[in-house]
Amino acid sequence: MSSKHCRLYDENLVHNIMISTGLSILEYLREHTNADSDEICEFIELNAGSIIEDTIEQLSVSEEKADREIENSDEEELF
């Protein structure tokens, strides 16, 4: 029987940060074709903060846009 642990994180946020990190690494590798694992790790360490911040900002903008679209559709239904 598996135990359930208290989740102290937003799974969707973690998922999106992982995707953003992967895409950032892919972009780095395209620009640095001969990069070794140490260089990739250094790139991640140096850019982790901005990757996380950018991902959170993108998610926030997406959620705000979705909320506005819902509000607009609700208003249209009233008329």
N, C-alpha and C positions, 0 to 999 in steps of 0.2 A: 504494500500500500504506500503510495507516495504522500509525502507531507506537503502541505501548502504553506509557503513562506509569505510573510508580509512583504509586499512590494513597496519599496521606497522610491520608486521611479515611475515615470510615465513610459510605458512600453512603446507607444507610438513615437515619442520624442527620441528614445534610444535608437529605435529602428531608423528614423530619419537622419540622426547624427551618424550612424554607421554608414548609411548610403552616401551621405555627403563626404565622409572621410574617404570612402572607397573611390568616389569620383575625383576627389582632390588628388589622391595618390595616382590615379590613372592619368590625370592631366600632368602631374609632376613627371611621371615616367615618359610621357610623350615628349616632354621638353628635355629630359635628362635620360636618354636611352641607355647610358652606361652606368646608371646609378646602382650602387650596391645597397644591401639591407641597412647598413649603418646610416647611409645618407637618407634613405626613406624614413627611418625611425627619427632622425634628426628633423626632417621636414615635418613630420607629424607632431613632434614635441613643440616645435617652434610655431606651428599654425593651429594647434588644437583649440586654443581660445577663440580665434576668429572663425574657425569652422563651426564650433558650437554656437557662437553668437549669431552668425549668419543663418544657420539652420533655424534657430529659435525665431529670428526676425522673419524669415520666409514663412514659417508656420503661422506666426501671428498675423501676417498680412493676408495669408490665405484664409484664415478663420474669420478675420474682419470682413473680407470680401464676401465670404459665404453668408455671414450674418446679414450684411447689407442686402444681398440678393433675396434672402428669406424675407426681410422686412419689406422690400419693394414688392415682392409677389403677394405678401399679405395685404399691403395697401391697395394693390390692383384688384384684389378680390373684393374689397369693400365697395368699389365703384361699379 
